[in-house]
Amino acid sequence: MDKKTVFVKTSKGESEAKDKGGALSGELKRALFLIDGMSTFEEILKRAAPSLRDVLPNVFSQLVVGGYLRDKDKPFAEPVIATPKIIAPGSSGELDFTGFASVSAPKTVATEAGKQSATSDADATRAHAELEAAVEAAKIKARTEAEAKAEANAKSVAQLAARSKAEADIRAKQDALVREQAEAKAKAKQEAEALVRQQMEMAIREKAEAEERARQAAEAARIKAEQEAARVKAELEAAAKARQEAEAARLKAEQEAARVKAEQEAARVKAEAEARAAAEQRALQEAGAARLQIEQDAHRAKEEAAAKLATQPKTAVQQEQDALRAADDERVKSAQAKQVAEKAEQEAAAQRANLEAQKLADEQAKTWAAAEQRAKAQAKAEAERPSQPAAVETAKPMPQKVASVRRKPLPLGKIAAGLFVLLLLSVVLLPYVMPLSSYVAPLEQKLSAQFKQPVHVENLRAASLPWPKLILEKVTVGGAQELKVGNVEVTFDLFSLFSPVKIIRRVELRDVTLEGASFDKELSWLQQIGANANYPVSHVTLQRAKVSSEEISLPVFSGEIDINEQGRVSKVMLKSADAKFDAALQPSLQDRWQIMLNVKETAFPLFPNVLFNDLTAKGEVSAAGANFVAIEGQAYGGFFNGSAKLNWQKGWQLQGRIEARTVELNKLFPKFGVTGGLAGASNFIASGLKLGKLGDATQMDGTFVVKKGVVNGIDMVETARGNRQNGAGRTHFDELTGSFQANGRGSHFQQLKLYSGILNASGSFDVNGGGQISGRLSVELKARAGASSLGLSGTLTEPVLRSGR
């Protein structure tokens, strides 16, 4: 079938389409309804239902055959029965019926017969009979063919109708089956949703009941514990009272027993003392009598012996004793005289030694003075006559001639050792005893010229061990004494002291105080430490340095300063005493400093309320401000990164951007009852007339996302259902997104979206400077149709959620 054919309905088709015929099946009638008289068969095929497209060509063929449709571009005429043409008999005189297929119309046959009627009436009669017979035969044949064709068409239509009916029955059954399946599926889905909703409601109800039971159990346990505690307390108090009474009774009994025992013991002791006193009295009396008797006997014996000795001469023993006593007296006198002589000899030897030492010191001083004069003369001669080294060599033996003049009885080794010891003592002790106050003024002038600022030194002293050094005390730099140093220790290289360029091994600054208001100027002053080419220094140490500022609190730190060969500072390293803060600075082009700050387990000075586990900031410092191009940190269980610019030309201004990842909200806002993992980004700007007032005008603008969290204090599900009036409880969510703007007057949270398994919520709220909340939320529960409007009020610590307006 040509797809470009345009079909139109016949009158029969129009009648059937208007349900006046009722002979077509549903499929044929559906195809008949697709005919609009303008669309091609291809367009009708595209517009037809999928179930009709495969059989549509056959259906259209049947409709065309049945006379319901026709081709619009072909002429249409009702079918007529053809009449056979009368053919004149030939010479044979026989009729020829082979030309019936091309029989002409009755009018033509009549005309031919009329023309031949004149010739023969007999022939006309015979021809008329033959014509009638032929017409009758043609009619019979046409009728037979029409009946066969009609029967075939009827059979085909019946078959098509039967097939269409069968297909319609099958489609009806399929549609019924699909409808039943859809209804069953919808019913199963509704039942499943109802079951899930029922289970969810049951779970929520069970959870609420469990929480209520737990609360009641906790309350009962608390009451029981309080009662038990009261009972135990009463029992303990009763027991304590009983113990106190028993203890008091026991103490009273013990005191009574002790009193009785003490009285008994006192009586016993008194009796024993009286008995002992009586016994002692008796013993004393007996001893006195015995002693008196012994004294009397001794006195009597002594008188008898004296009377006997008076009458007898001295014996030899007594004479020997007298001689020994005289010898002892003489020996004591000689020993005393010997000690006096030895003491006088020692004093004389000490005087001789002192005189010799003084003489040796004078000679040594003269020798060193002469040697120094010769060294100066030699240096001058070398400077004047560098081309005559021989003359210098001839001058070298001169110290030997001077030394050879002095002849001492002491050995030369001892003389050399003494000279060396004296030299060491003079070198070591001379710096400690020599007054240096006269050198303070020239030193201040040199330092002022070097630093291009007034420099004041209160005291100057020297030391020689282990390296020669100068110590400057209470040093100030600047017209307003902006830089103060309690102690400056300059250590020289020993071997460069006698050369024009005196190398400084190290400079140590102790108790350094820098004024925060002029910190940039003080940094430029410190760069002048190595500017003097005659006193090159490569390393400076800072001890107990601090920045004095009323606006910001900075820790006391120590540090190291490295100076390059050109006398410029190449690196500055600073570290706090507790090792929680350190900084590194390197000079850059055009009076700029590259800076890197590290903070560990402490607050950054610009953000005193934020405790960082770790913070690193890299940037550049100039006279106009600081630009931190990379800031990375860890705090509150998450990670931060961003950048910031600090400008102090016209007041103080800090602006930048910060991004956060996996920050734990319960650590960031512990008082607000919100948990979850926070991620977000924000632009910020803070300004103030002073550094300490930097947070007076702060603005933030950013977005945030919170994953897997809980909002404590409000229950959106129960409040949306109307089960709770004040909305107290908690709300679990899978994700919370939104944007915020914050300034000194309050915060604004907008475009809030909250998602969880059973609800979706959106809305906004504001927080004023006092922490008061006001806003609205739209909550949609998945188990219910429609959205609930909830009002949010209260405070950040105690939010209130209510349904309705």
C-alpha positions in Angstrom: 0.0 0.0 0.0 1.3 3.4 -1.0 2.1 5.4 2.1 1.4 8.7 0.3 -2.2 7.8 -0.5 -4.9 10.1 1.0 -8.0 8.2 1.9 -11.5 9.6 2.4 -14.7 8.0 3.7 -17.4 7.0 1.3 -21.1 7.5 2.2 -21.1 4.0 3.5 -18.1 4.8 5.6 -19.6 8.1 6.9 -22.7 6.1 7.9 -20.7 3.5 9.7 -18.7 6.2 11.4 -21.9 7.7 12.7 -22.9 4.2 14.2 -25.7 3.8 11.7 -24.4 0.6 10.1 -23.0 -1.4 13.0 -21.4 -3.9 10.7 -17.8 -3.3 11.5 -15.8 -4.6 14.4 -14.0 -2.5 16.9 -10.6 -2.6 15.1 -12.1 -1.6 11.7 -14.1 1.1 13.3 -11.0 2.4 15.2 -9.2 2.6 11.8 -12.2 4.3 10.2 -12.1 7.0 12.9 -8.5 7.8 12.0 -9.6 9.1 8.5 -9.7 12.9 8.4 -9.6 13.3 4.5 -6.3 15.2 4.6 -3.6 12.9 6.2 -1.6 10.4 4.2 -1.5 6.8 5.1 2.0 7.3 6.5 0.8 10.1 8.8 -2.2 8.0 10.0 0.2 5.1 10.6 2.3 7.3 12.9 -0.7 8.6 14.7 -2.3 5.1 15.2 -2.1 3.2 18.5 0.9 0.8 18.8 -1.4 -2.2 18.9 -3.0 -1.2 15.6 0.1 -0.3 13.5 1.0 -3.8 12.5 -2.5 -4.7 11.1 -3.4 -1.2 9.8 -2.4 -1.9 6.1 -4.6 -5.1 6.1 -7.5 -3.2 7.8 -7.4 -0.4 5.3 -7.4 -2.9 2.4 -10.5 -4.5 3.9 -12.2 -1.1 4.3 -11.4 -0.2 0.7 -12.8 -3.6 -0.5 -15.9 -3.2 1.7 -16.6 0.3 0.1 -16.0 2.2 3.3 -12.9 4.0 2.0 -11.6 5.2 -1.3 -8.5 7.0 -2.8 -9.1 10.7 -2.7 -7.2 11.3 -6.0 -9.1 8.7 -8.1 -12.6 9.3 -9.6 -15.4 7.5 -8.0 -18.6 6.0 -9.8 -21.2 3.5 -8.8 -20.8 0.1 -10.5 -23.1 -0.7 -13.5 -23.9 -4.0 -15.2 -22.4 -4.1 -18.8 -24.8 -5.1 -21.7 -23.3 -7.3 -24.4 -22.9 -5.7 -27.9 -25.0 -7.1 -30.8 -22.7 -8.3 -33.5 -24.0 -8.6 -37.1 -23.9 -12.2 -38.4 -21.3 -12.9 -40.9 -21.4 -14.9 -44.1 -21.3 -18.1 -42.2 -24.7 -17.3 -40.7 -23.6 -18.4 -37.2 -23.7 -16.3 -34.0 -20.3 -15.4 -32.4 -20.5 -15.1 -28.5 -16.7 -14.7 -28.1 -17.0 -10.9 -28.0 -19.2 -10.6 -24.9 -16.3 -9.2 -23.0 -16.4 -6.1 -25.2 -20.2 -5.7 -25.4 -21.2 -2.1 -25.9 -24.1 -0.3 -24.2 -27.8 -1.1 -25.1 -28.1 2.2 -26.8 -25.3 1.4 -29.2 -26.9 -2.0 -30.0 -30.2 -0.4 -30.6 -28.7 2.0 -33.0 -27.0 -0.8 -35.0 -30.3 -2.8 -35.1 -32.1 0.3 -36.3 -29.7 0.7 -39.1 -30.2 -2.9 -40.2 -34.0 -3.1 -39.7 -34.6 -1.9 -43.2 -32.7 -4.7 -44.7 -34.4 -7.6 -42.9 -37.2 -7.8 -40.4 -36.5 -11.5 -39.9 -32.9 -10.9 -39.1 -34.0 -8.3 -36.6 -36.4 -10.6 -34.8 -33.8 -13.3 -34.6 -31.2 -10.9 -33.5 -33.5 -9.5 -30.8 -34.1 -13.0 -29.5 -30.4 -13.7 -29.4 -29.7 -10.4 -27.7 -32.2 -11.1 -25.0 -30.7 -14.5 -24.5 -27.2 -13.0 -24.3 -28.3 -10.3 -21.9 -30.0 -12.8 -19.7 -26.8 -14.9 -19.7 -24.7 -11.9 -18.9 -27.0 -10.9 -16.1 -26.9 -14.5 -14.7 -23.1 -14.5 -15.0 -22.8 -11.1 -13.4 -25.2 -12.0 -10.6 -23.3 -15.2 -10.0 -20.0 -13.4 -9.9 -21.5 -10.7 -7.7 -22.9 -13.2 -5.3 -19.6 -15.1 -5.1 -17.8 -11.8 -4.6 -20.3 -10.7 -2.0 -20.0 -14.1 -0.3 -16.2 -13.8 -0.3 -16.4 -10.3 1.0 -18.8 -11.3 3.6 -16.6 -14.2 4.6 -13.6 -12.0 4.7 -15.4 -9.4 6.7 -16.7 -12.1 9.0 -13.2 -13.4 9.5 -11.8 -9.9 10.0 -14.6 -9.2 12.5 -13.9 -12.5 14.3 -10.2 -11.8 14.4 -10.9 -8.3 15.5 -13.3 -9.5 18.2 -10.7 -12.1 19.3 -8.0 -9.5 19.4 -10.4 -7.2 21.2 -11.1 -9.9 23.7 -7.4 -10.6 24.1 -6.7 -6.9 24.5 -9.6 -6.6 26.9 -8.2 -9.5 28.9 -4.7 -8.0 28.8 -6.0 -4.6 29.7 -8.0 -6.1 32.5 -4.9 -8.1 33.6 -2.7 -4.9 33.4 -5.4 -3.0 35.3 -5.6 -5.7 37.9 -1.8 -5.8 38.2 -1.7 -2.0 38.4 -4.5 -2.0 41.0 -2.7 -4.8 42.8 0.6 -2.9 42.7 -1.0 0.3 43.8 -2.8 -1.5 46.5 0.4 -3.3 47.5 2.2 0.1 47.5 -0.5 1.7 49.5 -0.5 -1.2 51.9 3.4 -1.1 52.1 3.3 2.7 52.6 0.6 2.2 55.2 2.6 -0.5 56.8 5.8 1.6 56.7 3.9 4.6 58.0 2.3 2.4 60.7 5.7 0.9 61.6 7.2 4.3 61.6 4.4 5.7 63.7 4.7 2.7 65.9 8.4 3.1 66.1 8.1 6.8 66.9 5.3 6.0 69.4 7.4 3.2 70.9 10.4 5.5 71.0 8.3 8.2 72.7 6.9 5.6 75.0 10.3 4.2 75.7 11.6 7.7 76.3 8.7 8.4 78.5 9.2 5.1 80.3 12.9 5.9 80.6 12.1 9.3 81.9 9.6 7.9 84.3 12.1 5.2 85.3 14.8 7.8 85.6 12.4 9.9 87.7 11.4 6.9 89.8 15.1 6.0 90.1 15.9 9.5 91.1 13.1 9.6 93.7 14.1 6.2 94.9 17.8 7.3 95.0 16.8 10.4 96.9 14.7 8.4 99.3 17.4 5.8 99.6 19.9 8.7 100.1 17.7 10.2 102.7 17.2 6.9 104.4 21.0 6.2 104.3 21.6 9.7 105.5 19.2 9.2 108.4 20.7 5.9 109.3 24.2 7.4 109.1 23.1 10.3 111.2 21.5 8.0 113.7 24.6 5.7 113.7 26.8 8.8 114.0 24.7 10.0 116.8 24.8 6.6 118.5 28.5 6.5 118.0 28.9 10.0 119.4 26.8 9.0 122.4 28.7 5.8 122.8 32.0 7.6 122.4 30.9 10.2 124.9 29.9 7.5 127.3 33.2 5.7 126.7 35.2 8.9 127.1 33.3 9.7 130.3 34.0 6.2 131.6 37.6 6.3 130.6 37.9 9.8 132.1 36.4 8.5 135.3 38.6 5.4 135.3 41.6 7.6 134.5 40.6 9.9 137.3 40.3 7.0 139.8 43.5 5.5 138.5 45.2 8.8 138.7 44.1 9.3 142.3 45.2 5.8 143.1 48.5 6.4 141.3 48.9 9.7 143.1 48.3 8.1 146.4 50.7 5.3 145.6 53.3 7.8 144.4 52.8 9.9 147.4 53.2 6.9 149.7 56.3 5.8 147.8 57.7 9.4 147.9 57.1 9.6 151.6 58.7 6.3 152.2 61.7 7.2 149.9 62.0 10.6 151.6 62.1 8.9 155.0 64.7 6.3 153.7 66.8 9.1 152.1 66.6 11.1 155.4 67.8 8.1 157.3 70.6 7.5 154.7 71.7 11.1 154.8 71.8 11.0 158.5 73.9 7.8 158.5 76.1 9.2 155.7 76.7 12.5 157.6 77.6 10.6 160.7 80.0 8.4 158.7 81.5 11.4 156.8 82.0 13.2 160.1 83.8 10.2 161.5 86.0 9.9 158.4 86.9 13.6 158.5 87.8 13.4 162.1 90.0 10.3 161.5 91.7 12.0 158.5 92.3 15.2 160.3 93.8 13.4 163.2 96.0 11.3 160.8 97.1 14.5 159.0 98.1 16.2 162.2 100.1 13.2 163.2 101.9 13.1 159.8 102.7 16.8 159.9 104.2 16.5 163.4 106.3 13.5 162.2 107.6 15.4 159.0 108.5 18.4 161.0 110.9 16.4 163.0 112.6 14.5 159.9 115.0 15.9 157.0 114.1 16.0 153.3 114.5 12.7 151.5 116.3 12.1 148.1 112.9 11.7 146.3 111.8 15.1 147.3 115.2 16.6 146.0 114.7 14.9 142.7 111.2 16.2 142.3 112.5 19.8 142.9 115.1 19.3 140.2 112.6 18.1 137.7 110.4 21.1 138.3 113.3 23.5 137.7 114.2 21.7 134.4 110.7 22.0 133.1 110.6 25.7 133.8 113.8 26.2 131.8 112.5 24.1 128.9 109.3 26.2 128.6 111.3 29.4 128.5 113.6 28.2 125.7 110.6 27.0 123.6 108.9 30.4 123.9 112.1 32.2 122.8 112.4 29.8 119.8 108.8 30.5 118.7 109.5 34.3 118.8 112.6 33.9 116.7 110.9 31.7 114.1 108.0 34.2 113.8 110.4 37.0 113.2 112.3 35.0 110.5 109.0 34.2 108.7 107.9 37.8 108.7 111.3 38.8 107.2 111.1 36.1 104.5 107.6 37.3 103.6 108.8 40.9 103.2 111.7 39.7 101.0 109.2 37.7 98.8 106.9 40.7 98.5 109.8 42.9 97.5 111.0 40.4 94.9 107.5 39.9 93.5 107.0 43.7 93.2 110.3 44.1 91.6 109.5 41.3 89.1 106.1 42.8 88.3 107.8 46.2 87.7 110.3 44.6 85.4 107.7 42.6 83.6 105.5 45.7 83.1 108.6 47.5 81.7 109.3 44.6 79.4 105.7 44.5 78.1 105.7 48.3 77.6 109.0 48.0 75.6 107.6 45.1 73.6 104.5 47.0 72.8 106.6 50.1 71.7 108.7 47.8 69.5 105.6 46.2 68.0 104.2 49.6 67.2 107.4 50.8 65.8 107.7 47.6 63.7 104.1 48.0 62.4 104.8 51.6 61.5 108.1 50.6 59.8 106.3 47.9 57.8 103.6 50.3 56.8 106.2 52.9 55.7 108.7 50.5 54.1 106.8 47.4 52.8 109.6 46.6 50.4 112.3 46.1 53.1 111.6 43.0 55.1 115.2 42.6 56.1 115.1 45.8 58.3 112.1 44.3 60.1 114.0 41.1 60.8 117.0 43.0 62.2 114.6 44.7 64.8 113.4 41.4 66.2 116.4 40.5 68.4 115.9 43.7 70.4 113.5 42.1 73.1 116.2 39.5 73.7 118.8 42.1 74.4 116.5 43.9 76.8 115.6 40.6 78.5 119.3 39.5 78.7 120.2 42.6 80.7 118.1 41.4 83.6 119.8 38.6 85.4 118.0 36.9 88.3 119.2 34.3 90.6 116.0 32.4 90.0 115.8 29.8 87.1 114.7 31.0 83.7 111.8 28.5 83.6 110.3 29.9 86.7 110.7 33.4 85.4 108.9 32.5 82.2 106.1 30.7 84.0 105.6 33.7 86.3 105.5 36.1 83.5 103.0 33.9 81.6 100.8 33.6 84.7 101.0 37.3 85.3 100.1 38.0 81.7 97.1 35.7 81.9 96.0 37.3 85.2 96.4 40.8 83.7 94.4 39.8 80.6 91.7 38.1 82.6 91.4 40.6 85.5 92.1 43.9 83.6 88.6 44.1 81.9 86.9 43.6 85.3 88.8 46.3 87.1 89.4 48.9 84.4 86.7 51.7 84.4 84.9 52.0 81.0 82.6 54.9 81.7 84.7 57.2 79.6 83.9 55.1 76.5 80.1 55.3 76.9 79.7 58.6 75.1 81.8 57.8 72.0 80.0 54.4 71.8 76.6 56.1 71.9 77.7 58.5 69.1 78.8 55.6 66.9 75.7 53.6 67.5 73.4 56.6 66.9 75.2 57.2 63.5 74.9 53.5 62.6 71.1 53.2 63.5 70.3 56.7 62.5 68.3 57.0 65.7 69.3 58.3 69.2 70.9 55.5 71.2 71.5 55.6 74.9 73.7 53.2 76.9 73.4 53.5 80.7 76.5 51.3 81.6 79.4 49.6 79.9 81.5 46.8 81.2 83.9 44.1 79.8 84.7 40.5 80.3 87.5 38.2 79.0 86.5 34.7 79.6 85.8 32.5 77.7 85.9 35.1 74.9 86.5 38.8 75.0 83.2 40.6 75.2 81.6 44.0 75.8 78.4 44.2 77.8 76.0 47.2 77.3 73.4 47.6 79.9 70.0 49.3 79.6 70.2 50.3 76.0 67.4 52.3 74.3 66.9 53.2 70.6 64.7 55.9 69.2 63.6 59.4 70.2 60.8 58.0 72.4 62.8 55.0 73.4 60.6 52.7 71.3 63.2 49.9 71.4 64.5 48.9 74.8 67.2 46.2 75.5 68.1 45.3 79.1 71.4 43.8 78.2 73.5 43.6 75.0 76.4 41.2 75.0 78.9 41.6 72.2 81.4 38.7 71.8 84.5 39.4 69.8 86.9 37.1 68.0 90.1 36.9 70.0 92.4 36.9 67.0 90.9 39.9 65.3 91.2 42.3 68.3 94.5 43.7 67.1 93.4 44.1 63.5 91.5 47.1 62.0 88.4 44.9 61.3 87.2 43.4 64.6 85.0 40.4 63.9 82.0 40.0 66.2 81.3 36.3 66.9 77.8 36.9 68.4 75.5 39.6 69.6 73.0 38.6 72.3 70.1 40.9 73.2 68.3 40.1 76.5 65.0 41.5 77.8 64.0 43.2 74.6 60.9 45.3 74.5 59.4 46.6 71.2 56.6 49.1 71.0 53.7 47.6 68.9 52.8 51.0 67.5 56.1 51.4 65.7 56.9 47.7 65.1 57.7 48.3 61.4 60.3 51.0 62.2 61.9 48.8 64.8 62.3 46.0 62.3 64.2 48.5 60.0 66.4 49.5 62.9 67.3 45.9 63.6 68.5 45.6 60.1 71.3 48.1 60.9 73.0 45.8 63.4 75.4 44.5 60.8 75.8 47.8 58.9 79.3 48.7 60.3 81.9 47.2 58.1 84.6 47.5 60.8 82.6 45.4 63.2 81.0 42.7 61.1 78.5 40.4 62.8 76.8 37.3 61.4 74.5 36.1 64.2 72.2 37.9 66.7 70.3 36.1 69.5 67.2 37.4 71.2 66.3 36.3 74.7 63.0 37.2 76.4 61.7 39.6 73.7 58.2 41.0 73.8 56.0 43.4 71.8 54.4 45.9 74.1 50.9 46.7 73.0 47.7 47.6 74.9 45.6 46.4 72.0 46.8 42.8 71.5 48.4 40.2 73.7 51.5 38.6 72.3 53.7 36.0 74.0 57.3 36.5 75.2 59.6 34.9 72.6 63.2 34.2 71.9 64.8 34.2 68.5 67.8 34.1 66.1 68.8 36.7 63.5 71.1 35.8 60.7 73.1 38.6 58.9 74.7 38.1 55.4 78.1 39.3 54.2 76.6 42.6 53.0 75.5 43.4 56.6 71.8 42.9 55.9 69.4 40.7 57.8 68.9 37.5 55.9 66.6 35.6 58.2 64.7 36.1 61.5 63.4 33.1 63.6 61.2 33.7 66.6 59.7 31.2 69.0 57.6 31.6 72.1 58.7 30.2 75.5 56.0 27.5 75.5 56.8 26.5 71.8 53.2 27.2 70.8 54.0 30.1 68.6 56.8 30.6 66.1 57.5 32.9 63.2 60.0 33.2 60.4 60.8 36.4 58.5 63.0 37.0 55.4 63.5 40.3 53.8 62.1 40.8 50.3 62.3 43.5 47.7 61.3 47.1 48.5 61.4 46.9 52.3 59.0 43.9 52.4 59.3 40.8 54.5 58.2 37.3 53.7 56.6 35.9 56.8 55.4 32.5 58.0 53.5 32.0 61.2 52.8 28.8 63.1 50.4 28.3 66.0 49.9 25.1 67.9 47.3 24.3 70.6 46.6 28.0 71.3 44.7 31.0 70.0 46.0 33.2 67.3 46.5 36.8 68.6 44.0 38.3 66.1 41.4 35.6 67.0 41.7 35.2 70.8 38.3 33.3 71.0 39.3 30.6 68.5 41.5 27.7 69.8 43.5 26.3 66.9 45.1 22.8 67.1 47.4 23.9 64.3 47.6 27.0 62.2 50.0 28.1 59.4 49.9 31.4 57.7 52.2 32.5 54.9 52.4 36.0 53.4 54.2 39.3 53.1 54.6 42.2 55.5 55.2 45.8 54.4 54.9 49.3 55.9 51.3 49.4 54.7 50.1 46.0 56.0 50.3 42.2 55.7 49.0 40.0 53.0 48.6 36.3 54.0 48.1 34.4 50.7 47.8 31.0 52.3 46.2 30.2 55.7 45.7 26.5 56.7 44.6 25.3 60.1 42.9 22.6 62.2 40.3 23.4 64.8 37.2 21.9 66.3 37.8 18.6 64.6 38.0 20.0 61.1 40.2 21.8 58.6 40.3 25.5 57.6 42.0 27.2 54.7 41.8 30.6 53.1 43.6 34.0 52.7 43.5 37.4 54.4 44.8 41.0 54.1 45.6 43.1 57.1 45.9 46.9 56.4 46.9 49.5 59.1 47.4 52.7 57.0 44.0 54.2 58.0 42.9 52.4 61.1 43.0 48.6 61.0 41.1 46.5 58.5 41.1 42.7 58.0 39.4 41.1 55.0 39.6 37.7 53.3 37.9 34.4 52.6 37.9 31.2 54.6 36.7 27.7 53.8 35.9 24.9 56.3 35.7 21.1 56.0 34.4 18.4 58.5 34.1 20.9 61.4 32.2 19.4 64.3 29.4 21.8 65.2 29.1 20.6 68.8 32.7 21.7 69.4 32.3 25.0 67.4 29.1 25.9 69.1 28.9 23.8 72.3 26.0 25.9 73.8 23.6 25.7 70.8 22.8 22.0 70.8 23.6 21.4 67.1 25.7 18.5 66.0 27.0 17.3 62.6 29.9 17.8 60.1 30.1 21.4 58.8 31.5 22.4 55.5 31.3 25.9 54.0 32.9 29.1 52.8 32.6 32.7 53.8 33.9 36.1 52.9 34.7 38.3 55.9 35.8 41.9 56.7 36.6 43.4 60.1 37.7 46.9 60.9 38.5 49.1 63.8 40.4 52.3 64.8 42.8 50.2 66.9 44.0 46.6 66.6 42.3 45.7 69.8 39.0 47.1 68.3 39.3 45.1 65.1 36.2 43.0 65.9 34.0 46.0 66.6 32.7 46.1 63.0 32.6 42.6 61.5 30.7 41.3 58.5 30.5 37.7 57.1 28.7 36.4 54.0 28.8 32.7 53.1 27.2 29.4 52.6 27.3 26.1 54.5 26.4 22.4 54.4 25.9 20.2 57.4 25.9 16.4 57.1 24.4 13.8 59.4 23.4 16.0 62.3 20.9 16.7 65.0 19.1 19.9 66.1 18.4 19.6 69.8 15.6 21.5 71.4 13.1 21.3 68.5 11.2 18.3 67.0 9.9 19.3 63.5 8.2 16.0 62.9 6.0 15.9 66.0 5.3 19.7 65.7 4.2 19.3 62.1 1.9 16.5 63.1 0.5 18.7 65.9 1.5 16.3 68.6 3.6 18.8 70.5 2.8 22.4 71.2 6.2 23.9 72.0 8.1 21.7 69.6 10.6 20.5 72.2 12.7 17.4 71.4 15.2 16.8 68.7 15.3 16.6 64.9 17.7 14.3 63.0 18.7 15.3 59.4 20.8 13.9 56.6 21.7 17.3 55.2 21.2 20.9 56.0 22.2 23.7 53.6 21.8 27.4 53.5 23.4 30.8 53.3 24.1 33.4 56.1 25.1 37.0 56.6 26.4 38.2 60.0 27.4 41.6 61.3 27.5 43.4 64.7 23.7 43.7 64.8 22.9 40.0 64.3 22.9 37.1 61.8 20.5 36.2 59.0 20.1 32.6 57.8 18.4 32.2 54.5 17.6 29.6 51.8 17.7 26.9 54.5 17.0 23.3 53.2 16.8 20.3 55.5 16.5 16.8 54.3 15.9 13.5 56.2 14.3 10.2 55.6 10.8 11.3 56.7 10.7 15.1 56.1 11.9 18.0 54.0 12.0 21.5 55.4 12.9 24.9 54.2 12.8 28.5 55.5 14.8 31.2 57.1 15.4 32.9 60.5 17.2 35.8 62.1 19.3 36.1 65.2 19.7 39.5 66.9 22.6 40.7 69.0 21.1 39.3 72.1 20.7 35.8 70.7 16.9 36.0 70.2 15.6 33.9 67.2 12.7 34.8 64.9 11.8 32.9 61.7 9.5 30.5 59.9 10.0 26.9 58.5 7.9 25.0 56.0 7.9 21.3 56.8 6.7 18.5 54.5 6.3 15.0 55.9 6.6 12.2 53.3 3.8 10.2 55.0 1.4 13.2 54.7 0.3 15.4 51.9 0.8 19.2 52.1 3.2 21.4 54.0 3.1 22.7 57.6 4.1 26.2 58.5 6.1 26.4 61.8 7.2 29.5 63.7 10.7 29.6 65.2 11.4 31.7 68.3 13.2 31.7 71.6 17.0 31.8 71.9 20.0 30.0 70.4 20.3 27.9 73.6 16.6 27.4 74.1 14.7 27.5 70.7 10.9 27.2 70.5 9.1 25.7 67.5 5.3 26.2 67.2 2.8 25.2 64.5 0.7 27.8 62.7 1.3 31.5 62.4 
